[in-house]
């Protein structure tokens, strides 16, 4: 990673949050999209307070989820959160280029760590009027 990577402090968007047993569902009123985050992605999203660096988020993940402290894992989650529109501030392009792929991260962390990989899934939620229409 480059020198500016630790200085990036992500900020999560203010969304409606519903915590389930092993995942978190976020609803964005502006786009009518719902986003389902697994435990790892949800933990990263919650730690995006604008005051924590990527290294501090990695440390928080290690404490909260007992996953190996790995900034690559945090960057992977941040890229997914950014792509889903769940962050207020964009990841700068020079940093985006240095993010490890899922395959590289699994190789580095080991097969057992695949359960810790962040997953963010998004769907478009129909408006009440569209949900009632027969088409």
N, C-alpha and C positions, 0 to 999 in steps of 0.2 A: 504494500500500500504506500501511497505517497504521503508526504508530510501533512498535506491539508486534510487527509482523511479523519484523523482524530479530532479535528476542530469542527467538523460538521455536527451540529446539534439539531436533530430532527424534532419537529413539532407535529403532534397528531391533530387532526381536525376534530372539532366538537360535533359528535354524532350521537344518535340514540344507540344505547348499548344494552344488550341483553346477554347476561352470562348464563351459559348452560353448563352441564357437568364437565365436559372436556373441550369446550369451544366457546367462542364469543361471537355473537351476531351483531353487526353494526348496520344501522340503517341511515342512509343519506337522503334527507328530505329533498335536497336540491336536485338530485339526479334520479330519485326513486329507485335506487339500487340498494340491495342488501349484500353484505359481505360477511362470509363465514370464515373465521380465523381459527386455526388449531391453537393448542396451548402455547406453542413457541411463538407463533406470529402474534398472538394476542398479548403475550408478555412483552414482546418488543414494542408493540403499539402503545401499550400502557406506559412504558418507560420513556416514550418520546415526549418529554415535557419541555423541550427547548433549553433545558439546563444540563442535560446529561449528554456526554460525548458517546461515541460508539464504544469506546473502551469501557466506559461506566455502564452502558447498557449490557455489554457482554458480562461484566462482573455481576450485574443484577440478575441476569439469566442463570448464571452459575449458582447463585444463592437461592433463587426462587424455584428453579426447575431441576437443579442438580445436573445440568448439561455441561460439557466441557466449555471452559472459557475460550471462545473463539470469535474473533471479530468478523471472520468470513461468514459465519452463520448469521450474525446481526446484519451485515451488508446484504446478504441474500434476502432476509426478511424485509429490510428497508426498501430494496428494489421492488419487491412484490407489493408492499404497502404503497409505494410511490406510484406504481403502475395502476393500482386500483383507485388512486385519488384519495387515499386516506391520510396523507400528510399535507400540512400547510406549506412547507417549503420543499422545493424540488431538490433532488440529489444533483449536485453539480456534475456536468458531463465528464470532466477529467477523472472524477472518483468513480463514476459509473463504469468506465472502461476497465478499472482494476478489480472489479468484483468477481469473485470466483464463480464458476458454474456449479450447478448442483453435483455434477459428476466429480469435479475436482474436489469439492468440499467433502463428499462421501469418501473419496480416496484418502484424503488427509485425516479426517476424523475417525474413519473406520466404519464398518458395516453396522455395528451396534448403535451408532449415533444417527442412523437414518430416521429413527422415530422422532428425533429432535428437529428434523428439518421443518422450516416454516412453510405453511400452506395457507394461502388466501384465495378463496373462491368467491366470485361475484355473480349476482343475478339481477336482472331487471325486474322490479316488482310492479305489477300493473296498478294503475290508479283505481280507486273504487268504481268510477264510471266505466272504465275499460273492463274491469272484472265482471260487471253485470251484463255487458253487451254479449249477444249470442255469437258474434264472429270471433 
